[in-house]
Amino acid sequence: MTSSTLIFVVLFLALFSYWYGIQRSIKVAGGATQVKKLVSLPRQFGLLTAMWCGLPALIFLLVWTFFESTVIEALLVQSLSVEVQQLDQSALGLYLNDVRLLSDSSAEVLQKADPDKVFAAEKLLEINRDAAWLKSGLVLILCLSCVAFIISRFAVDFRARVYLEKIIMRVLLACSIIAILTTVGIVMSVLFESIQFFSSVPPWEFLFGLEWSPQMALRADQVGSSGAFGAVPLFAGTILITIIAMCMAVPVGLMTAIYLSQYASERLRSYAKPMLEVLAGIPTVVYGFFAALTVAPFIRDTGEALGLSVASESALAAGLVMGVMIIPFVSSLSDDAINAVPTALKEGSLGMGATQSETIKQVLLPAALPGIVGAFLLAVSRAVGETMIVVMAAGMAANLTANPLDSVTTVTVQIVKLLTGDQEFNTPKTLAAFALGLMLFVTTLALNVAALKVVRKYREQYD
Amino acid sequence: MSDLSITEALTSDDIVIEGTVGTTTAEDAKMSMRNVNVFYGDKQAIKNVSLDLARNQVTALIGPSGCGKSTFLRCLNRMNDTIPICRVEGELKLEEQDIYAKKLDPVLLRARVGMVFQKPNPFPKSIYDNVAYGPRIHGLAANRAELDEIVVSSLQKAGLFGEVKDRLDAPGTGLSGGQQQRLCIARTIAVSPEVILMDEPASALDPIATAVIEELIDELKEKYTIAIVTHSMQQAARVSQATAYFHMGHLVEMGKTEQIFTNPTHELTENYITGRFG
């Protein structure tokens, strides 16, 4: 049986053991009328049996699948001739790859192939077959024996409720560990590639270098043979665009939130809030060509009319559109923060004869400040990580400039540029992407941590 | 009547409420309300209520939950304006001035008719800033010294100054419940209102803090006209001079507190006072 069939079988068995557990528990109690004597409900007995049936088998299956290919490979190599066993790592890999292909091939192909490899392919099929049988057998035995074990312990005072609760707690724990492990895995993979990068480019050159021109020469005499990996222009570009975006998003978003939560009528709010959420749902690519095709030319034409020289792809265009993109983010989080301020505070202020705007400025906003700051920081990390708009509207040129009318590039854009197209995966050029990714990750992580800290620190004060 | 259960007594249709019994008018009225009706959407919460708040007296509004006493209180400084579906009809006057007149600014009204709420609600600011909030908004102090004076005298009048004089910069939310409520009273006094409305000001407090607040209310009536909503009949009896009994949106009976508590006229009032329900 394949693993997926096996999973279905196990699930079916679990379903059956649910029913069986219920029946057994009723029998243990001495009939349906005596069920009250049990310290746990029959349903809990059933669930516990189902868990015992399904969970160990599924965990076993997972572990098996994880190690299967390695073990099979080792077994195969052992059964092959001595010459094959003495091949070095990469040659062996190639050989085994051929064998694997052959094992899936038709008879015609097999006739033309190297007889040694054909023999190995047959051997592989055989091992695979045995492994599949073994796997199915072990899983089923595990299912049945676990059910038998747990059923054997059923008694009137068997605390199925408590055991069930413990198992559920562990399942929940396992789920939360998945998220954590994924984060750790991502960090690790980025970290190792970065370390490899830093072995060819010194960290200080990367962190403080003022020039970004990531190419590596194939031959020593090539034009532009020396690459430059100074990330400062990229971070400067990112910061510039982020600042422009925040200058757009924070005032507009905050004032929108204030208007919607304090002044707008119920009717208006019921239309305006979904509209804002639509804004949040527009794909960033769409924002991107809005920026590139509408906003950027407009800014260029306006700039020229004023006698300024504006690049056709400018930081201003990208930043403004990104700001619009973040508005719903800021406004809905700030709205939540303002609404979370107890009505008692608002009424207290109004009851003293304060006007609505005095109440908002002096009571509501200070009380909602942690939430608003949190929203602000989350919006910043959103802006820092944004890619599409910048690719389309701000250009690729790594200029080190503070002029918003110039074209700049950001960290994320460069990562995209470095990793798209045909690339070798061990040159500093591609590895640089991982170093940039690491920097970006650290930056947004720091921002998020800071946001959470701010929110947590001030939250308790206002209850 | 005596063997009527609580729910029967509350929902009974046998007892017809025909207008208000007792004395609803005062000789020297600070505020006078005539034929007040309040609606939340289609639901009528206050039905044709008329009563006066006598100057420098404490008027207690009592009655079972949901009888409309808090709604009525909140009409007196137009706090109900903040609820969009709420509609107020009738004649409500503060010193012969219609408080629901079109040209009247509710913000200025609330400076004259202050309010203390059920749950202490100090602002998340320092004790000093809490009390200085109103005077600052209304520009009552020309300089820092005057503001200091207002803050100190308000805290003194609220009987809180002795306890907090060393920590005026500490956050108001750090005080105990009773202290917080006195801070809120000090904050209300600081804008020198003429009338103070109190919506169950002691219901969230322990008996000792309640006793302190009650004493304070008794002192405050020398300078202010006070209306207090309360669920505690003992409290009404202790602090008020006039009592109004509300029932399902009607003002059933009103009169001198002594008379209401010793010799109520209306059956419903008697049932409520004697603890048969409520």
Interface residues (C-beta under 8 A of the other chain):
Chain A: S265 E266 P342 A344 L345 K346 E347 G348 S349 L350 G351 M352 G353 A354 T355 E358 Q362 V363 P366 A367 Q461 Y462
Chain B: N77 M79 T82 P84 V107 L108 L109 R110 A111 R112 G114 M115 F117 K119 N121 P122 F123 P124 K125 Y133 G134 I137 H138 P171 T173 C184 R187 T188 V191
